[in-house]
Amino acid sequence: MREELKNTNWHIYGLSISDYDYTDRLITELIDDRNKQIEIKEKELEAKKTDSEAISDLSYYAFIDNLFIWQFGIWRLQGIFEGILKQEFFPEKDMHGLKVKLDYTRKISKKINNEDYNKLLEWGKLRNALSHYPPEQYRPSLIQRNDFNEYLELLKKVTTELIGE
């Protein structure tokens, strides 16, 4: 591994709610751009009188690929959230696991209600499954835009309550 990759001190300004929005924009643009490319390719294939099943397959696999991109978004959102918790509530401590970090943050801040806490843990279980036993190729987790948005809004709400951004 290159030495530059071993130094994980890449923060200049610190993580913030805007990192969630950046992730949302980045993933949305990736998917939108991919969909536009697929539409162009489909039109080219239709003009060449390509078998409709081949065109359908192209669309299907693009849809599957997009589900994986949403999955990566869930993973990134939780990373941002955990990074914000560390930066704001325990910058000098090395804690592992979302539950440990949430419990410590709740103890210090008294600001994460039980309902949000339980939702965060559920999303954390999903993220752990995606990280430690990920879906196989062509069989994604079925995370879609609305799921991503639900988690995004929860994280923005909790983060705003915690750090007042």
Secondary structure, DSSP 8 states (H G I E B T S, - for coil): --HHHH-----SS---HHHHHHHHHHHHHHHHHHHHHHHHHHHHHHHTT--HHHHHHHHHHHHHHHHHHHHHHHHHHHHHHHHHHHHHH-TT----SHHHHHHHHHHHH----HHHHHHHHHHHHHHHHHHHS---TT------HHHHHHHHHHHHHHHHHHH--
